[in-house]
Amino acid sequence: MKYRKLGTSDIEVSEISLGCWTIGGLNWKDGKPNGWANVNEDEVVDAVKKAADAGVNHFDNADVYGDGRAERMLARVLKKLGLKSEDFIIATKVGHFSGTAEHAYEPAHIRHQCEQSLINLQREYIDIYYFHHGNFGAHLDEAAATMDALVKEGKVRIKGQSAYSAADFERAVPVVKPMVLQSWAHALDVQFVTPGSPVASLLEKYRMSFVAFSPLCQGVLLDKFDPENPPKFEEGDHRQGDRRFTTEYLRAVKPKLEKIKARFGSSTEDLAAVALNYVLSFPNVGCVIPGFRNERQVSCNLAGTGRSLSREDIEFIRATFP
């Protein structure tokens, strides 16, 4: 396993780290599905052991993943395995769970969620604490000040900012001054990490790193879904209604995946290795955080270690997914 430093901090994370949204289970937010199906804690134990044995040292979590269940499960699993939580870089986030607060970025609510996450994670501090989105409303300045205070108090090591548009990053970064940004990056969409793009320019200007979620496009890049028989998901699984799992979308992606398979191999591990290493080929990326629910998925994610892409390979992938 290789490791990369995040921004100008002293924190180093495994290039292939793991996202914990998938272990939060079925969930709803504002009446809409916001979780994942088919989570079994015994399988998660085996998965985390596999990851730790391979050198994975970073798990990315959030207060809204199962409304705390993912944080609590990660803590329980590490304890079951006899692993010290402090030996890992644990990230979590605030912003999508507002509870009874009018806005999730009110200072009192940020503090409340930080304390609750510390309880859930069974830790004294959070290594990376993210604002989960860029919709601060009128609270940007006071939210940033609250995060700074949490750092000074030793409850947070470094700050992060997650968002879903360049405009949100451009508005938040100069005020929050995070060490790391997080959003999606995968072969079908690398807008945030492409050199010269607005977010890539921010990363360079403020000497930050990018943490890439959904590097496999939630399995689409693994060619695991049949366009003629698109998957159906349980109530509470956020993939319900997502256009990426429709016949139309999967049909459009299929011929591109066939080109990738012809060049790199057709196994799930081959496709995972290509997808993950392509995102890691961008120098501003600190790590990728594919999700996991079982040992098989972790093994697939780890297929990217020990493999590399040539310049010609990277150009081929870029041309395949323009």
C-alpha positions in Angstrom: 0.0 0.0 0.0 1.2 3.5 -0.8 0.4 6.6 1.2 0.0 10.2 0.4 0.1 13.3 2.6 -3.0 15.5 2.8 -2.3 19.1 2.0 0.3 20.6 4.2 -0.7 18.5 7.2 1.3 15.7 8.7 -1.5 13.3 8.0 -0.8 10.5 5.6 -3.5 8.2 4.2 -3.5 5.1 2.2 -4.1 5.8 -1.5 -7.0 3.4 -1.4 -9.0 4.2 1.7 -12.7 3.3 2.4 -15.9 5.2 2.6 -18.5 4.2 5.3 -21.8 5.4 3.8 -22.5 1.9 2.6 -22.4 0.4 6.2 -25.0 2.8 7.5 -27.8 0.7 6.2 -31.2 1.7 4.9 -32.1 5.3 5.7 -34.3 8.2 4.8 -33.8 12.0 4.8 -36.7 14.4 4.3 -38.8 11.4 3.1 -36.2 10.4 0.4 -34.1 7.2 0.5 -30.6 8.0 1.8 -29.0 4.7 2.7 -27.8 1.3 1.4 -29.3 -2.2 1.6 -27.8 -5.5 2.6 -25.5 -4.5 5.5 -24.4 -7.3 7.9 -22.0 -6.4 10.7 -20.3 -9.8 10.7 -19.4 -9.2 7.1 -18.2 -5.7 7.9 -15.9 -7.2 10.5 -14.3 -9.4 7.9 -14.1 -6.5 5.5 -12.3 -4.2 7.9 -9.9 -6.9 8.9 -9.0 -7.5 5.2 -8.5 -3.7 4.7 -6.4 -3.2 7.8 -4.2 -6.2 7.0 -3.6 -4.7 3.6 -2.5 -1.3 5.0 -5.7 0.7 4.7 -5.4 3.3 7.4 -8.3 5.8 6.6 -12.0 5.4 7.0 -14.4 8.2 5.9 -17.7 8.5 7.8 -20.5 11.1 8.4 -23.1 11.8 11.1 -25.9 11.3 8.5 -24.7 7.8 7.4 -27.5 5.8 8.9 -28.0 8.7 11.3 -25.0 7.6 13.3 -25.2 3.9 12.7 -22.1 3.9 10.4 -20.0 5.7 13.0 -21.1 3.4 15.8 -20.6 0.3 13.6 -17.0 1.3 12.7 -16.2 1.8 16.3 -17.6 -1.6 17.3 -15.9 -3.4 14.5 -12.5 -1.9 15.3 -13.0 -2.9 18.9 -14.1 -6.5 18.0 -10.9 -6.8 15.9 -8.7 -5.6 18.8 -7.6 -2.6 16.7 -6.9 0.8 18.2 -9.0 3.5 16.5 -6.2 6.0 17.1 -4.0 4.0 14.7 -6.3 4.9 11.9 -7.2 8.2 10.3 -10.9 8.6 10.9 -12.9 11.3 9.1 -16.5 12.3 9.7 -18.8 15.1 8.6 -21.5 17.6 9.7 -24.1 19.2 7.6 -26.7 16.9 6.3 -28.3 16.0 9.7 -29.9 19.0 11.2 -31.9 17.4 14.0 -34.1 20.1 15.6 -31.8 23.0 14.5 -33.1 25.4 11.9 -29.8 25.0 10.0 -27.2 22.3 10.3 -24.4 24.9 10.3 -25.5 26.8 13.3 -22.5 26.9 15.7 -24.4 25.1 18.5 -25.5 22.3 16.2 -21.9 21.9 14.8 -20.7 21.5 18.4 -23.5 19.1 19.3 -22.8 16.9 16.2 -19.1 16.9 16.9 -19.6 15.7 20.4 -22.1 13.1 19.2 -19.7 11.8 16.6 -16.9 11.5 19.2 -19.3 9.4 21.3 -20.3 7.3 18.3 -16.7 6.8 17.2 -15.5 6.2 20.8 -12.7 8.7 20.3 -11.3 11.9 21.9 -10.7 13.6 18.6 -11.7 13.5 14.9 -8.7 13.4 12.4 -10.6 15.1 9.6 -13.9 16.9 10.2 -15.7 18.0 7.0 -18.5 20.4 6.3 -20.6 17.9 4.3 -22.0 20.4 1.7 -21.6 24.0 0.6 -25.1 25.3 1.5 -24.1 27.5 4.5 -26.9 30.0 4.1 -26.1 32.9 6.4 -23.8 30.8 8.6 -20.6 30.5 6.6 -18.5 32.9 8.8 -19.7 31.6 12.1 -19.6 28.0 11.0 -15.9 28.4 10.0 -15.1 30.1 13.3 -16.7 27.2 15.1 -14.6 24.7 13.2 -11.5 26.7 14.0 -12.4 26.6 17.7 -12.8 22.8 17.5 -9.3 22.5 16.1 -7.9 24.8 18.8 -9.6 22.7 21.5 -8.0 19.5 20.1 -11.3 17.9 19.1 -10.4 18.1 15.4 -7.0 17.7 13.8 -7.7 19.2 10.3 -10.6 20.7 8.5 -12.2 19.5 5.3 -14.9 20.8 2.9 -17.2 18.6 0.9 -19.4 20.1 -1.8 -21.0 19.3 -5.1 -20.3 22.3 -7.3 -17.3 24.5 -8.2 -19.3 27.5 -7.1 -19.8 26.1 -3.6 -16.1 25.3 -3.2 -15.1 28.7 -4.5 -17.4 30.4 -1.9 -16.4 28.2 1.1 -12.7 27.6 0.7 -11.4 31.1 1.3 -13.4 31.3 4.5 -13.2 27.8 5.9 -9.5 27.3 4.8 -9.7 23.5 4.8 -6.7 21.2 4.3 -8.7 18.8 2.1 -11.7 18.9 -0.3 -14.0 16.0 -1.0 -16.4 15.2 -3.8 -16.9 12.7 -6.6 -14.2 11.8 -9.1 -14.5 8.8 -11.5 -13.7 8.1 -15.1 -17.1 9.4 -16.2 -16.6 12.7 -14.5 -13.3 14.2 -13.3 -14.3 17.8 -13.5 -13.1 18.7 -10.0 -9.5 17.3 -10.4 -8.8 18.1 -14.0 -5.8 20.5 -14.2 -6.9 24.1 -14.9 -10.5 23.5 -13.7 -11.8 25.9 -11.0 -11.6 23.4 -8.2 -8.1 22.1 -9.3 -7.0 25.7 -9.3 -8.3 26.1 -5.7 -6.4 22.9 -4.7 -3.2 24.3 -6.1 -3.7 27.9 -4.7 -4.5 26.7 -1.1 -2.2 23.6 -1.2 -5.0 21.2 -0.5 -5.6 17.6 -1.4 -8.7 16.1 -2.9 -10.4 13.0 -1.5 -12.4 11.2 -4.2 -15.7 9.5 -3.3 -17.6 7.3 -5.8 -14.4 6.4 -7.8 -16.2 3.4 -9.2 -19.4 5.4 -9.9 -21.2 3.2 -7.4 -20.3 0.0 -9.4 -21.3 1.3 -12.8 -17.6 1.2 -13.9 -17.4 -2.5 -12.8 -19.9 -3.5 -15.5 -22.0 -5.2 -12.9 -25.4 -4.0 -14.1 -27.3 -5.3 -17.1 -28.7 -2.5 -19.2 -31.6 -4.7 -20.3 -32.4 -5.7 -16.7 -31.5 -2.7 -14.6 -31.2 -3.3 -10.9 -34.1 -2.7 -8.5 -33.3 -1.5 -5.0 -35.0 -1.7 -1.6 -37.0 1.1 0.0 -34.5 3.3 1.8 -31.6 2.6 -0.7 -30.6 5.9 -2.2 -30.0 4.3 -5.6 -33.7 4.1 -6.1 -34.5 6.5 -9.0 -30.9 7.3 -9.7 -30.5 7.8 -13.5 -27.2 6.0 -13.5 -29.0 2.7 -12.9 -31.5 3.1 -15.8 -31.5 1.2 -19.0 -30.7 4.4 -21.0 -27.7 5.3 -18.9 -26.2 1.8 -18.7 -26.6 1.3 -22.4 -24.6 4.5 -23.1 -21.8 3.3 -20.8 -21.7 -0.3 -22.0 -19.6 0.2 -25.2 -17.1 2.3 -23.3 -16.6 -0.4 -20.7 -16.1 -3.0 -23.5 -13.2 -0.9 -24.8 -11.7 -0.8 -21.3 -12.1 -4.6 -20.9 -10.5 -5.3 -24.2 -7.4 -3.4 -23.2 -7.1 -4.1 -19.4 -9.0 -7.3 -18.7 -12.6 -8.1 -18.0 -12.6 -9.3 -14.4 -14.2 -7.1 -11.7 -10.7 -6.7 -10.2 -9.3 -5.6 -13.5 -12.0 -2.9 -13.9 -11.6 -1.7 -10.3 -7.9 -1.4 -10.6 -8.2 0.7 -13.8 -10.9 2.9 -12.3 -9.2 3.6 -9.0 -5.7 4.1 -10.5 -7.1 6.5 -13.1 -8.4 8.8 -10.4 -5.2 8.4 -8.4 -3.2 9.4 -11.5 -4.3 13.0 -10.8 -1.6 14.5 -8.6 -4.0 16.6 -6.5 -5.8 13.5 -5.3 -4.9 12.3 -1.8 -6.9 9.1 -1.9 -9.9 7.4 -3.2 -12.7 6.2 -0.8 -14.8 3.5 -2.5 -17.5 2.1 -0.4 -17.7 -1.4 1.1 -20.0 -3.8 2.9 -18.1 -7.1 2.8 -14.7 -8.7 2.3 -15.3 -9.4 -1.4 -15.8 -5.7 -2.1 -12.7 -4.7 -0.1 -10.6 -7.3 -2.0 -11.9 -5.8 -5.3 -11.0 -2.3 -4.1 -7.5 -3.5 -3.1 -7.0 -4.8 -6.6 -5.7 -1.4 -7.5 -2.6 -1.7 -5.2 0.5 -2.9 -7.0 -0.8 -1.9 -10.4 0.0 1.2 -12.3 -1.1 2.9 -15.5 1.2 4.1 -18.2 0.8 7.5 -19.8 -0.7 5.8 -22.8 -3.1 3.9 -20.6 -4.3 7.2 -19.0 -4.7 8.8 -22.4 -6.7 5.8 -23.6 -9.1 6.0 -20.6 -9.5 9.8 -21.1 -10.3 9.3 -24.7 -12.8 6.5 -23.9 -14.6 8.7 -21.4 -14.3 12.2 -22.9 
